[in-house]
Amino acid sequence: MKNKHRGWQRVLLIILPYIFIVGIFQYIGAVVAGADIVDPNFQKNSEQHVIMSLFSLIGTLLVIWIFMKYLDDEKFVNLGFQTKNRLTDFIFGIVLGAVIMILGYFILLYLNEIIYVKTIFNFKEIILSVILFTIVAFMEEILLRGYILRNLMLSFNKYIALVTSSVIFALMHGFNPNIDLFSMTNIFLAGILLGISYIHTKNLWFPIALHLSWNLFQTILGFNVSGQDSYSLIEFSISENTLLNGGAFGFEGSILSVIAMVISIGGIWLYYERKKLTT
């Protein structure tokens, strides 16, 4: 009989090795990119950000591969990378993130919460943004949903596991610029949204696609991404930071984000509950 405690124990065990090994890879990435991580005022450019994120992803993959092979005794693909009949999930994730951000942008524009300033087209920056947020989506989903949520589900009820992993997800963003209690709560809800399909499918393609799309369209449309500023195709100004426009934290600090996520979470949950009744 399997020990139900092994899931949460593996989650605890991975914390220190993850911080240590990924920290080493981040340092190597900073050296390769020529970034001064000692200077707190140093501003990374887009290329440096991509390089450092890529090394963080490599470190993440190494740690989780080691744990999957030697502790979980399972293949890496079992994190949720099965591809059969998953193209629709991936496309839906991309579309959902784009629709939420585009609707949010035009609602805020209509309400005069944001004011369009200009469009800055830079093909190189757009490509770097796609690469960056693809790396971030894979890295965070492999760790948070693929490994942590998956293991917590071995020890707890799937909804308790989902809430716990979402708390961890929010805490991981706790040192982001411009964060406050409201935006931290929004990040927690984002964790629920990204994990709600995983507890039913144990597949990562939908959350990866949604995570990528959510972040990419935020930055393209001019919002900060989880408080962090980067290249935007569209630039807008905000006359006053409010809970409606999200202020310096970006769309994830907005009430509109809460509404969009609650509706999406409810819709996805209802879809899988009804699907259970028909199978």
CYANA upper distance limits for C-alpha pairs under 8 A (distance plus 0.5 A):
  4 LYS  CA    154 LEU  CA      6.51
  4 LYS  CA    155 SER  CA      5.21
  5 HIS  CA      9 GLN  CA      6.70
  5 HIS  CA    154 LEU  CA      8.27
  5 HIS  CA    155 SER  CA      5.97
  6 ARG  CA     10 ARG  CA      6.55
  6 ARG  CA    151 ASN  CA      8.44
  6 ARG  CA    154 LEU  CA      8.17
  6 ARG  CA    155 SER  CA      7.62
  7 GLY  CA     11 VAL  CA      7.07
  7 GLY  CA    151 ASN  CA      4.78
  7 GLY  CA    152 LEU  CA      5.81
  7 GLY  CA    153 MET  CA      7.78
  7 GLY  CA    154 LEU  CA      5.77
  7 GLY  CA    155 SER  CA      5.89
  8 TRP  CA     12 LEU  CA      6.89
  8 TRP  CA    151 ASN  CA      6.72
  8 TRP  CA    152 LEU  CA      5.77
  8 TRP  CA    154 LEU  CA      8.31
  8 TRP  CA    155 SER  CA      6.73
  9 GLN  CA     13 LEU  CA      6.62
 10 ARG  CA     14 ILE  CA      6.64
 10 ARG  CA     71 LEU  CA      8.18
 10 ARG  CA    151 ASN  CA      7.70
 11 VAL  CA     15 ILE  CA      7.37
 11 VAL  CA    147 TYR  CA      8.37
 11 VAL  CA    148 ILE  CA      6.30
 11 VAL  CA    151 ASN  CA      7.35
 11 VAL  CA    152 LEU  CA      7.94
 13 LEU  CA     17 PRO  CA      8.11
 14 ILE  CA     18 TYR  CA      6.28
 14 ILE  CA     63 VAL  CA      8.48
 14 ILE  CA     67 PHE  CA      8.17
 15 ILE  CA     19 ILE  CA      6.74
 16 LEU  CA     20 PHE  CA      6.57
 17 PRO  CA     21 ILE  CA      6.34
 17 PRO  CA     63 VAL  CA      7.76
 18 TYR  CA     22 VAL  CA      6.17
 18 TYR  CA     23 GLY  CA      8.35
 18 TYR  CA     59 GLY  CA      8.48
 18 TYR  CA     60 THR  CA      7.51
 18 TYR  CA     63 VAL  CA      6.68
 19 ILE  CA     23 GLY  CA      6.15
 20 PHE  CA     24 ILE  CA      6.85
 21 ILE  CA     25 PHE  CA      6.93
 21 ILE  CA     59 GLY  CA      6.71
 21 ILE  CA     63 VAL  CA      7.70
 22 VAL  CA     26 GLN  CA      6.51
 22 VAL  CA     56 SER  CA      6.18
 22 VAL  CA     59 GLY  CA      5.16
 22 VAL  CA     60 THR  CA      6.60
 22 VAL  CA     63 VAL  CA      8.46
 23 GLY  CA     27 TYR  CA      6.72
 23 GLY  CA     56 SER  CA      8.21
 24 ILE  CA     28 ILE  CA      6.80
 25 PHE  CA     29 GLY  CA      6.52
 25 PHE  CA     55 PHE  CA      5.93
 25 PHE  CA     56 SER  CA      6.31
 25 PHE  CA     58 ILE  CA      7.98
 25 PHE  CA     59 GLY  CA      6.16
 26 GLN  CA     30 ALA  CA      6.62
 26 GLN  CA     52 MET  CA      6.36
 26 GLN  CA     53 SER  CA      8.03
 26 GLN  CA     55 PHE  CA      6.34
 26 GLN  CA     56 SER  CA      5.88
 26 GLN  CA     59 GLY  CA      8.50
 27 TYR  CA     31 VAL  CA      6.78
 27 TYR  CA     37 ILE  CA      8.45
 28 ILE  CA     32 VAL  CA      6.68
 28 ILE  CA     55 PHE  CA      7.89
 29 GLY  CA     33 ALA  CA      6.47
 29 GLY  CA     51 ILE  CA      6.56
 29 GLY  CA     52 MET  CA      4.98
 29 GLY  CA     53 SER  CA      8.23
 29 GLY  CA     54 LEU  CA      8.18
 29 GLY  CA     55 PHE  CA      5.82
 29 GLY  CA     56 SER  CA      8.15
 30 ALA  CA     34 GLY  CA      6.35
 30 ALA  CA     35 ALA  CA      5.41
 30 ALA  CA     36 ASP  CA      7.50
 30 ALA  CA     37 ILE  CA      7.34
 30 ALA  CA     48 GLN  CA      7.94
 30 ALA  CA     51 ILE  CA      8.19
 30 ALA  CA     52 MET  CA      6.21
 31 VAL  CA     35 ALA  CA      6.78
 31 VAL  CA     36 ASP  CA      8.40
 32 VAL  CA     51 ILE  CA      8.19
 33 ALA  CA     47 GLU  CA      8.16
 33 ALA  CA     48 GLN  CA      5.52
 33 ALA  CA     51 ILE  CA      6.62
 33 ALA  CA     52 MET  CA      7.41
 34 GLY  CA     48 GLN  CA      7.80
 35 ALA  CA     42 PHE  CA      8.22
 35 ALA  CA     44 LYS  CA      7.07
 35 ALA  CA     48 GLN  CA      7.17
 36 ASP  CA     42 PHE  CA      6.84
 37 ILE  CA     42 PHE  CA      7.63
 44 LYS  CA     48 GLN  CA      6.24
 44 LYS  CA     49 HIS  CA      6.48
 45 ASN  CA     49 HIS  CA      6.69
 46 SER  CA     50 VAL  CA      6.73
 46 SER  CA    125 GLU  CA      7.68
 46 SER  CA    128 LEU  CA      7.17
 46 SER  CA    129 SER  CA      8.22
 46 SER  CA    230 SER  CA      8.12
 46 SER  CA    231 TYR  CA      8.35
 47 GLU  CA     51 ILE  CA      6.73
 47 GLU  CA    128 LEU  CA      7.49
 48 GLN  CA     52 MET  CA      6.62
 49 HIS  CA     53 SER  CA      6.55
 49 HIS  CA    132 LEU  CA      7.96
 50 VAL  CA     54 LEU  CA      6.53
 50 VAL  CA    128 LEU  CA      7.50
 50 VAL  CA    131 ILE  CA      7.63
 50 VAL  CA    132 LEU  CA      5.69
 51 ILE  CA     55 PHE  CA      6.91
 52 MET  CA     56 SER  CA      6.77
 53 SER  CA     57 LEU  CA      6.67
 53 SER  CA    132 LEU  CA      7.54
 53 SER  CA    135 ILE  CA      7.25
 53 SER  CA    136 VAL  CA      7.57
 54 LEU  CA     58 ILE  CA      6.80
 54 LEU  CA    135 ILE  CA      6.97
 55 PHE  CA     59 GLY  CA      6.73
 56 SER  CA     60 THR  CA      6.62
 56 SER  CA    139 MET  CA      8.37
 57 LEU  CA     61 LEU  CA      6.58
 57 LEU  CA    135 ILE  CA      7.23
 57 LEU  CA    136 VAL  CA      8.21
 57 LEU  CA    138 PHE  CA      8.29
 57 LEU  CA    139 MET  CA      5.86
 58 ILE  CA     62 LEU  CA      6.67
 59 GLY  CA     63 VAL  CA      6.75
 60 THR  CA     64 ILE  CA      6.66
 60 THR  CA    139 MET  CA      7.17
 60 THR  CA    143 LEU  CA      7.88
 61 LEU  CA     65 TRP  CA      6.33
 61 LEU  CA    139 MET  CA      8.26
 62 LEU  CA     66 ILE  CA      6.69
 63 VAL  CA     67 PHE  CA      6.83
 64 ILE  CA     68 MET  CA      6.42
 64 ILE  CA    143 LEU  CA      8.00
 64 ILE  CA    147 TYR  CA      7.92
 65 TRP  CA     69 LYS  CA      6.52
 65 TRP  CA     76 PHE  CA      6.69
 66 ILE  CA     70 TYR  CA      6.45
 66 ILE  CA     71 LEU  CA      8.22
 67 PHE  CA     71 LEU  CA      5.53
 67 PHE  CA     72 ASP  CA      6.73
 67 PHE  CA     73 ASP  CA      8.50
 68 MET  CA     72 ASP  CA      5.17
 68 MET  CA     73 ASP  CA      6.22
 68 MET  CA     74 GLU  CA      5.98
 68 MET  CA     75 LYS  CA      7.06
 68 MET  CA     76 PHE  CA      6.66
 69 LYS  CA     73 ASP  CA      5.30
 69 LYS  CA     74 GLU  CA      6.22
 69 LYS  CA     75 LYS  CA      7.12
 69 LYS  CA     76 PHE  CA      7.99
 74 GLU  CA     78 ASN  CA      7.35
 75 LYS  CA     79 LEU  CA      8.43
 77 VAL  CA     81 PHE  CA      5.48
 77 VAL  CA     82 GLN  CA      7.00
 78 ASN  CA     82 GLN  CA      7.80
 79 LEU  CA    142 ILE  CA      7.70
 79 LEU  CA    146 GLY  CA      5.23
 79 LEU  CA    147 TYR  CA      6.89
 79 LEU  CA    150 ARG  CA      7.95
 79 LEU  CA    202 LYS  CA      7.93
 79 LEU  CA    203 ASN  CA      7.80
 79 LEU  CA    204 LEU  CA      8.03
 80 GLY  CA    146 GLY  CA      6.72
 80 GLY  CA    202 LYS  CA      6.00
 80 GLY  CA    203 ASN  CA      4.40
 80 GLY  CA    204 LEU  CA      5.37
 80 GLY  CA    205 TRP  CA      8.04
 81 PHE  CA    203 ASN  CA      6.67
 81 PHE  CA    204 LEU  CA      6.56
 81 PHE  CA    205 TRP  CA      7.44
 82 GLN  CA     86 ARG  CA      8.26
 82 GLN  CA    203 ASN  CA      7.35
 83 THR  CA     87 LEU  CA      7.87
 83 THR  CA    205 TRP  CA      8.49
 86 ARG  CA     90 PHE  CA      6.93
 86 ARG  CA    205 TRP  CA      7.34
 87 LEU  CA     91 ILE  CA      6.73
 88 THR  CA     92 PHE  CA      6.51
 89 ASP  CA     93 GLY  CA      6.65
 89 ASP  CA    205 TRP  CA      6.99
 89 ASP  CA    206 PHE  CA      5.44
 90 PHE  CA     94 ILE  CA      6.91
 90 PHE  CA    205 TRP  CA      5.88
 90 PHE  CA    206 PHE  CA      5.35
 90 PHE  CA    208 ILE  CA      8.21
 90 PHE  CA    209 ALA  CA      5.86
 90 PHE  CA    210 LEU  CA      8.28
 91 ILE  CA     95 VAL  CA      6.68
 91 ILE  CA    206 PHE  CA      8.39
 91 ILE  CA    209 ALA  CA      7.77
 92 PHE  CA     96 LEU  CA      6.42
 92 PHE  CA    206 PHE  CA      7.73
 92 PHE  CA    209 ALA  CA      8.43
 92 PHE  CA    210 LEU  CA      8.38
 93 GLY  CA     97 GLY  CA      6.80
 93 GLY  CA    206 PHE  CA      5.63
 93 GLY  CA    207 PRO  CA      7.22
 93 GLY  CA    208 ILE  CA      8.16
 93 GLY  CA    209 ALA  CA      5.26
 93 GLY  CA    210 LEU  CA      4.60
 93 GLY  CA    211 HIS  CA      8.35
 93 GLY  CA    213 SER  CA      7.76
 94 ILE  CA     98 ALA  CA      6.81
 94 ILE  CA    209 ALA  CA      5.62
 94 ILE  CA    210 LEU  CA      5.77
 94 ILE  CA    212 LEU  CA      7.79
 94 ILE  CA    213 SER  CA      5.52
 94 ILE  CA    214 TRP  CA      8.32
 95 VAL  CA     99 VAL  CA      6.52
 95 VAL  CA    210 LEU  CA      8.34
 95 VAL  CA    213 SER  CA      7.99
 96 LEU  CA    100 ILE  CA      6.69
 96 LEU  CA    210 LEU  CA      7.21
 96 LEU  CA    213 SER  CA      8.33
 97 GLY  CA    101 MET  CA      6.83
 97 GLY  CA    210 LEU  CA      5.86
 97 GLY  CA    211 HIS  CA      7.94
 97 GLY  CA    212 LEU  CA      8.47
 97 GLY  CA    213 SER  CA      5.37
 97 GLY  CA    214 TRP  CA      4.87
 97 GLY  CA    217 PHE  CA      7.91
 98 ALA  CA    102 ILE  CA      6.52
 98 ALA  CA    213 SER  CA      6.36
 98 ALA  CA    214 TRP  CA      6.91
 98 ALA  CA    217 PHE  CA      6.43
 99 VAL  CA    103 LEU  CA      6.43
100 ILE  CA    104 GLY  CA      6.48
100 ILE  CA    214 TRP  CA      8.38
100 ILE  CA    260 ALA  CA      7.13
101 MET  CA    105 TYR  CA      6.54
101 MET  CA    214 TRP  CA      7.44
101 MET  CA    217 PHE  CA      6.65
101 MET  CA    218 GLN  CA      6.65
101 MET  CA    221 LEU  CA      8.33
101 MET  CA    251 PHE  CA      8.49
102 ILE  CA    106 PHE  CA      6.84
102 ILE  CA    217 PHE  CA      8.09
102 ILE  CA    221 LEU  CA      8.20
103 LEU  CA    107 ILE  CA      6.56
104 GLY  CA    108 LEU  CA      6.66
104 GLY  CA    251 PHE  CA      8.37
104 GLY  CA    256 LEU  CA      7.20
104 GLY  CA    257 SER  CA      8.26
105 TYR  CA    109 LEU  CA      6.61
105 TYR  CA    221 LEU  CA      7.64
106 PHE  CA    110 TYR  CA      6.45
107 ILE  CA    111 LEU  CA      6.69
108 LEU  CA    112 ASN  CA      6.61
108 LEU  CA    113 GLU  CA      5.55
108 LEU  CA    114 ILE  CA      6.30
108 LEU  CA    244 LEU  CA      8.34
108 LEU  CA    245 ASN  CA      7.10
109 LEU  CA    113 GLU  CA      6.57
109 LEU  CA    114 ILE  CA      5.75
109 LEU  CA    115 ILE  CA      6.80
109 LEU  CA    116 TYR  CA      7.98
113 GLU  CA    238 ILE  CA      7.01
113 GLU  CA    239 SER  CA      7.92
113 GLU  CA    240 GLU  CA      8.35
113 GLU  CA    244 LEU  CA      7.91
113 GLU  CA    245 ASN  CA      6.43
114 ILE  CA    236 PHE  CA      6.71
114 ILE  CA    237 SER  CA      6.24
114 ILE  CA    238 ILE  CA      5.44
114 ILE  CA    239 SER  CA      7.78
114 ILE  CA    245 ASN  CA      7.63
115 ILE  CA    236 PHE  CA      5.70
115 ILE  CA    237 SER  CA      5.65
115 ILE  CA    238 ILE  CA      6.86
116 TYR  CA    234 ILE  CA      8.19
116 TYR  CA    235 GLU  CA      6.88
116 TYR  CA    236 PHE  CA      4.82
116 TYR  CA    237 SER  CA      7.07
117 VAL  CA    234 ILE  CA      8.22
117 VAL  CA    235 GLU  CA      6.02
117 VAL  CA    236 PHE  CA      5.29
117 VAL  CA    237 SER  CA      7.09
118 LYS  CA    234 ILE  CA      6.58
118 LYS  CA    235 GLU  CA      5.91
118 LYS  CA    236 PHE  CA      7.51
119 THR  CA    233 LEU  CA      6.16
119 THR  CA    234 ILE  CA      5.04
119 THR  CA    235 GLU  CA      6.63
120 ILE  CA    232 SER  CA      7.80
120 ILE  CA    233 LEU  CA      5.63
120 ILE  CA    234 ILE  CA      6.78
120 ILE  CA    235 GLU  CA      8.06
121 PHE  CA    233 LEU  CA      6.16
122 ASN  CA    126 ILE  CA      6.79
122 ASN  CA    233 LEU  CA      7.97
123 PHE  CA    127 ILE  CA      6.81
124 LYS  CA    128 LEU  CA      6.71
125 GLU  CA    129 SER  CA      6.53
125 GLU  CA    231 TYR  CA      7.13
126 ILE  CA    130 VAL  CA      6.80
126 ILE  CA    220 ILE  CA      8.47
126 ILE  CA    231 TYR  CA      8.34
126 ILE  CA    233 LEU  CA      8.23
127 ILE  CA    131 ILE  CA      6.75
128 LEU  CA    132 LEU  CA      6.44
129 SER  CA    133 PHE  CA      6.57
129 SER  CA    216 LEU  CA      7.33
129 SER  CA    231 TYR  CA      8.08
130 VAL  CA    134 THR  CA      6.50
130 VAL  CA    216 LEU  CA      7.12
131 ILE  CA    135 ILE  CA      6.71
132 LEU  CA    136 VAL  CA      6.75
133 PHE  CA    137 ALA  CA      6.39
133 PHE  CA    212 LEU  CA      5.99
133 PHE  CA    215 ASN  CA      6.99
133 PHE  CA    216 LEU  CA      6.71
134 THR  CA    138 PHE  CA      6.73
134 THR  CA    212 LEU  CA      6.04
135 ILE  CA    139 MET  CA      6.53
136 VAL  CA    140 GLU  CA      6.49
136 VAL  CA    212 LEU  CA      8.07
137 ALA  CA    141 GLU  CA      6.40
137 ALA  CA    208 ILE  CA      5.84
137 ALA  CA    209 ALA  CA      8.07
137 ALA  CA    211 HIS  CA      5.88
137 ALA  CA    212 LEU  CA      5.75
138 PHE  CA    142 ILE  CA      6.34
138 PHE  CA    208 ILE  CA      6.49
139 MET  CA    143 LEU  CA      6.82
140 GLU  CA    144 LEU  CA      6.22
140 GLU  CA    145 ARG  CA      8.23
141 GLU  CA    145 ARG  CA      5.60
141 GLU  CA    146 GLY  CA      6.57
141 GLU  CA    204 LEU  CA      7.56
141 GLU  CA    207 PRO  CA      7.41
141 GLU  CA    208 ILE  CA      6.63
142 ILE  CA    146 GLY  CA      4.96
142 ILE  CA    147 TYR  CA      6.70
142 ILE  CA    204 LEU  CA      8.10
143 LEU  CA    147 TYR  CA      5.62
143 LEU  CA    148 ILE  CA      6.65
144 LEU  CA    148 ILE  CA      5.51
144 LEU  CA    149 LEU  CA      6.57
144 LEU  CA    165 SER  CA      7.04
144 LEU  CA    168 ILE  CA      8.48
144 LEU  CA    169 PHE  CA      7.28
145 ARG  CA    149 LEU  CA      5.19
145 ARG  CA    150 ARG  CA      6.84
145 ARG  CA    165 SER  CA      7.96
145 ARG  CA    194 LEU  CA      8.43
145 ARG  CA    195 GLY  CA      6.73
145 ARG  CA    198 TYR  CA      7.65
145 ARG  CA    204 LEU  CA      7.96
146 GLY  CA    150 ARG  CA      6.21
146 GLY  CA    202 LYS  CA      8.30
146 GLY  CA    203 ASN  CA      8.42
146 GLY  CA    204 LEU  CA      7.24
147 TYR  CA    151 ASN  CA      6.55
148 ILE  CA    152 LEU  CA      6.61
148 ILE  CA    165 SER  CA      7.07
149 LEU  CA    153 MET  CA      6.64
149 LEU  CA    161 ALA  CA      6.55
149 LEU  CA    162 LEU  CA      6.84
149 LEU  CA    165 SER  CA      6.09
149 LEU  CA    195 GLY  CA      8.33
150 ARG  CA    154 LEU  CA      7.40
150 ARG  CA    199 ILE  CA      8.41
150 ARG  CA    202 LYS  CA      7.82
151 ASN  CA    155 SER  CA      7.57
152 LEU  CA    156 PHE  CA      6.50
152 LEU  CA    158 LYS  CA      8.35
152 LEU  CA    161 ALA  CA      5.61
152 LEU  CA    165 SER  CA      8.31
153 MET  CA    157 ASN  CA      6.74
153 MET  CA    158 LYS  CA      5.69
153 MET  CA    161 ALA  CA      5.90
153 MET  CA    162 LEU  CA      8.46
153 MET  CA    199 ILE  CA      8.35
156 PHE  CA    160 ILE  CA      6.77
156 PHE  CA    161 ALA  CA      6.36
157 ASN  CA    161 ALA  CA      6.68
158 LYS  CA    162 LEU  CA      6.58
158 LYS  CA    199 ILE  CA      6.66
159 TYR  CA    163 VAL  CA      6.69
159 TYR  CA    199 ILE  CA      8.35
160 ILE  CA    164 THR  CA      6.59
161 ALA  CA    165 SER  CA      6.59
162 LEU  CA    166 SER  CA      6.63
162 LEU  CA    192 ILE  CA      6.95
162 LEU  CA    195 GLY  CA      6.92
162 LEU  CA    196 ILE  CA      7.77
162 LEU  CA    199 ILE  CA      7.87
163 VAL  CA    167 VAL  CA      6.74
163 VAL  CA    192 ILE  CA      7.24
164 THR  CA    168 ILE  CA      6.94
165 SER  CA    169 PHE  CA      6.63
165 SER  CA    191 GLY  CA      7.82
166 SER  CA    170 ALA  CA      6.66
166 SER  CA    187 ILE  CA      8.49
166 SER  CA    188 PHE  CA      5.67
166 SER  CA    189 LEU  CA      7.77
166 SER  CA    190 ALA  CA      8.18
166 SER  CA    191 GLY  CA      4.92
166 SER  CA    192 ILE  CA      6.32
166 SER  CA    195 GLY  CA      8.43
167 VAL  CA    171 LEU  CA      6.69
167 VAL  CA    188 PHE  CA      6.30
167 VAL  CA    191 GLY  CA      8.20
168 ILE  CA    172 MET  CA      6.66
169 PHE  CA    173 HIS  CA      7.35
169 PHE  CA    187 ILE  CA      7.81
169 PHE  CA    188 PHE  CA      7.13
169 PHE  CA    191 GLY  CA      6.65
170 ALA  CA    174 GLY  CA      6.96
170 ALA  CA    184 MET  CA      6.45
170 ALA  CA    185 THR  CA      7.90
170 ALA  CA    187 ILE  CA      5.70
170 ALA  CA    188 PHE  CA      5.45
170 ALA  CA    191 GLY  CA      7.85
171 LEU  CA    184 MET  CA      8.34
173 HIS  CA    184 MET  CA      8.14
173 HIS  CA    187 ILE  CA      8.24
173 HIS  CA    226 SER  CA      8.29
174 GLY  CA    179 ILE  CA      7.52
174 GLY  CA    184 MET  CA      7.54
175 PHE  CA    179 ILE  CA      7.85
176 ASN  CA    226 SER  CA      7.38
176 ASN  CA    227 GLY  CA      6.60
176 ASN  CA    228 GLN  CA      7.64
177 PRO  CA    226 SER  CA      8.31
177 PRO  CA    227 GLY  CA      5.55
177 PRO  CA    228 GLN  CA      6.70
177 PRO  CA    249 PHE  CA      7.84
178 ASN  CA    227 GLY  CA      5.88
178 ASN  CA    248 ALA  CA      6.61
178 ASN  CA    249 PHE  CA      5.87
179 ILE  CA    183 SER  CA      6.43
179 ILE  CA    184 MET  CA      7.10
179 ILE  CA    226 SER  CA      8.25
179 ILE  CA    227 GLY  CA      6.94
179 ILE  CA    249 PHE  CA      6.75
180 ASP  CA    184 MET  CA      6.51
181 LEU  CA    185 THR  CA      6.67
182 PHE  CA    186 ASN  CA      6.88
182 PHE  CA    253 GLY  CA      7.13
183 SER  CA    187 ILE  CA      6.78
183 SER  CA    249 PHE  CA      7.77
183 SER  CA    252 GLU  CA      6.70
183 SER  CA    253 GLY  CA      4.96
183 SER  CA    254 SER  CA      8.13
184 MET  CA    188 PHE  CA      6.84
185 THR  CA    189 LEU  CA      6.84
186 ASN  CA    190 ALA  CA      6.66
186 ASN  CA    252 GLU  CA      6.56
186 ASN  CA    253 GLY  CA      7.12
186 ASN  CA    257 SER  CA      7.88
186 ASN  CA    258 VAL  CA      6.88
187 ILE  CA    191 GLY  CA      6.80
187 ILE  CA    252 GLU  CA      7.57
188 PHE  CA    192 ILE  CA      7.04
189 LEU  CA    193 LEU  CA      6.70
189 LEU  CA    258 VAL  CA      8.00
189 LEU  CA    261 MET  CA      7.32
189 LEU  CA    262 VAL  CA      8.27
190 ALA  CA    194 LEU  CA      6.53
190 ALA  CA    261 MET  CA      7.40
191 GLY  CA    195 GLY  CA      6.49
192 ILE  CA    196 ILE  CA      6.22
192 ILE  CA    265 ILE  CA      7.81
193 LEU  CA    197 SER  CA      8.32
193 LEU  CA    261 MET  CA      6.99
193 LEU  CA    264 SER  CA      7.61
193 LEU  CA    265 ILE  CA      5.83
194 LEU  CA    198 TYR  CA      8.17
194 LEU  CA    207 PRO  CA      5.44
194 LEU  CA    210 LEU  CA      7.77
194 LEU  CA    211 HIS  CA      7.68
195 GLY  CA    199 ILE  CA      6.99
195 GLY  CA    207 PRO  CA      7.37
196 ILE  CA    200 HIS  CA      7.75
196 ILE  CA    265 ILE  CA      7.34
196 ILE  CA    268 ILE  CA      7.61
196 ILE  CA    269 TRP  CA      7.27
197 SER  CA    201 THR  CA      6.62
197 SER  CA    202 LYS  CA      8.19
197 SER  CA    203 ASN  CA      8.38
197 SER  CA    206 PHE  CA      7.99
197 SER  CA    207 PRO  CA      8.07
197 SER  CA    268 ILE  CA      7.32
197 SER  CA    269 TRP  CA      8.00
197 SER  CA    272 TYR  CA      8.35
198 TYR  CA    202 LYS  CA      5.05
198 TYR  CA    203 ASN  CA      6.08
198 TYR  CA    204 LEU  CA      7.14
198 TYR  CA    207 PRO  CA      8.12
200 HIS  CA    272 TYR  CA      7.49
204 LEU  CA    208 ILE  CA      6.47
205 TRP  CA    209 ALA  CA      6.59
206 PHE  CA    210 LEU  CA      6.59
207 PRO  CA    211 HIS  CA      6.33
208 ILE  CA    212 LEU  CA      6.60
209 ALA  CA    213 SER  CA      6.56
210 LEU  CA    214 TRP  CA      6.29
211 HIS  CA    215 ASN  CA      6.75
212 LEU  CA    216 LEU  CA      6.45
213 SER  CA    217 PHE  CA      6.41
214 TRP  CA    218 GLN  CA      6.71
215 ASN  CA    219 THR  CA      6.95
215 ASN  CA    225 VAL  CA      6.72
216 LEU  CA    220 ILE  CA      6.65
217 PHE  CA    221 LEU  CA      6.42
218 GLN  CA    222 GLY  CA      6.92
218 GLN  CA    223 PHE  CA      5.65
218 GLN  CA    224 ASN  CA      7.41
218 GLN  CA    225 VAL  CA      6.82
218 GLN  CA    250 GLY  CA      8.42
218 GLN  CA    251 PHE  CA      7.65
219 THR  CA    223 PHE  CA      5.72
219 THR  CA    224 ASN  CA      6.62
219 THR  CA    225 VAL  CA      6.78
219 THR  CA    229 ASP  CA      8.44
219 THR  CA    230 SER  CA      7.24
219 THR  CA    231 TYR  CA      7.17
219 THR  CA    232 SER  CA      5.70
219 THR  CA    233 LEU  CA      8.11
220 ILE  CA    231 TYR  CA      7.88
220 ILE  CA    232 SER  CA      5.10
220 ILE  CA    233 LEU  CA      5.33
220 ILE  CA    234 ILE  CA      6.72
221 LEU  CA    232 SER  CA      6.74
221 LEU  CA    233 LEU  CA      6.77
221 LEU  CA    234 ILE  CA      5.59
221 LEU  CA    235 GLU  CA      7.64
222 GLY  CA    231 TYR  CA      8.44
222 GLY  CA    232 SER  CA      5.40
222 GLY  CA    233 LEU  CA      7.21
222 GLY  CA    234 ILE  CA      5.61
222 GLY  CA    235 GLU  CA      5.47
222 GLY  CA    236 PHE  CA      6.83
223 PHE  CA    229 ASP  CA      8.20
223 PHE  CA    232 SER  CA      8.17
223 PHE  CA    250 GLY  CA      5.39
223 PHE  CA    251 PHE  CA      6.66
224 ASN  CA    228 GLN  CA      5.68
224 ASN  CA    229 ASP  CA      5.27
224 ASN  CA    230 SER  CA      7.47
224 ASN  CA    248 ALA  CA      7.27
224 ASN  CA    249 PHE  CA      6.44
224 ASN  CA    250 GLY  CA      4.92
224 ASN  CA    251 PHE  CA      7.77
225 VAL  CA    229 ASP  CA      7.02
225 VAL  CA    230 SER  CA      8.38
225 VAL  CA    249 PHE  CA      7.54
225 VAL  CA    250 GLY  CA      6.42
225 VAL  CA    251 PHE  CA      8.09
225 VAL  CA    252 GLU  CA      8.03
226 SER  CA    249 PHE  CA      6.21
226 SER  CA    250 GLY  CA      6.87
226 SER  CA    252 GLU  CA      6.83
226 SER  CA    253 GLY  CA      8.49
227 GLY  CA    248 ALA  CA      6.65
227 GLY  CA    249 PHE  CA      4.24
227 GLY  CA    250 GLY  CA      6.44
228 GLN  CA    249 PHE  CA      7.64
238 ILE  CA    247 GLY  CA      7.92
240 GLU  CA    247 GLY  CA      8.02
241 ASN  CA    245 ASN  CA      7.21
241 ASN  CA    246 GLY  CA      7.20
241 ASN  CA    247 GLY  CA      4.72
241 ASN  CA    248 ALA  CA      7.65
242 THR  CA    246 GLY  CA      6.43
242 THR  CA    247 GLY  CA      6.29
242 THR  CA    254 SER  CA      8.31
243 LEU  CA    247 GLY  CA      7.60
243 LEU  CA    253 GLY  CA      7.12
243 LEU  CA    254 SER  CA      5.55
243 LEU  CA    255 ILE  CA      6.30
244 LEU  CA    254 SER  CA      5.46
244 LEU  CA    255 ILE  CA      5.74
244 LEU  CA    256 LEU  CA      6.98
245 ASN  CA    250 GLY  CA      7.90
245 ASN  CA    251 PHE  CA      7.07
245 ASN  CA    253 GLY  CA      7.94
245 ASN  CA    254 SER  CA      5.80
245 ASN  CA    255 ILE  CA      8.15
245 ASN  CA    256 LEU  CA      8.39
246 GLY  CA    250 GLY  CA      5.48
246 GLY  CA    251 PHE  CA      5.65
246 GLY  CA    252 GLU  CA      7.02
246 GLY  CA    253 GLY  CA      4.56
246 GLY  CA    254 SER  CA      4.45
246 GLY  CA    255 ILE  CA      7.95
247 GLY  CA    251 PHE  CA      8.35
247 GLY  CA    253 GLY  CA      7.41
247 GLY  CA    254 SER  CA      8.22
249 PHE  CA    253 GLY  CA      6.05
250 GLY  CA    254 SER  CA      7.73
251 PHE  CA    256 LEU  CA      8.21
251 PHE  CA    257 SER  CA      6.76
252 GLU  CA    257 SER  CA      6.17
252 GLU  CA    258 VAL  CA      8.44
253 GLY  CA    257 SER  CA      7.63
254 SER  CA    258 VAL  CA      7.37
255 ILE  CA    259 ILE  CA      6.89
256 LEU  CA    260 ALA  CA      6.60
257 SER  CA    261 MET  CA      6.54
258 VAL  CA    262 VAL  CA      6.54
259 ILE  CA    263 ILE  CA      6.68
260 ALA  CA    264 SER  CA      6.61
261 MET  CA    265 ILE  CA      6.39
262 VAL  CA    266 GLY  CA      6.56
263 ILE  CA    267 GLY  CA      6.58
264 SER  CA    268 ILE  CA      6.59
265 ILE  CA    269 TRP  CA      6.54
266 GLY  CA    270 LEU  CA      6.54
267 GLY  CA    271 TYR  CA      6.63
268 ILE  CA    272 TYR  CA      6.94
269 TRP  CA    273 GLU  CA      6.65
270 LEU  CA    274 ARG  CA      6.58
271 TYR  CA    275 LYS  CA      6.58
272 TYR  CA    276 LYS  CA      6.68
273 GLU  CA    277 LEU  CA      7.24
274 ARG  CA    278 THR  CA      7.13
275 LYS  CA    279 THR  CA      6.89
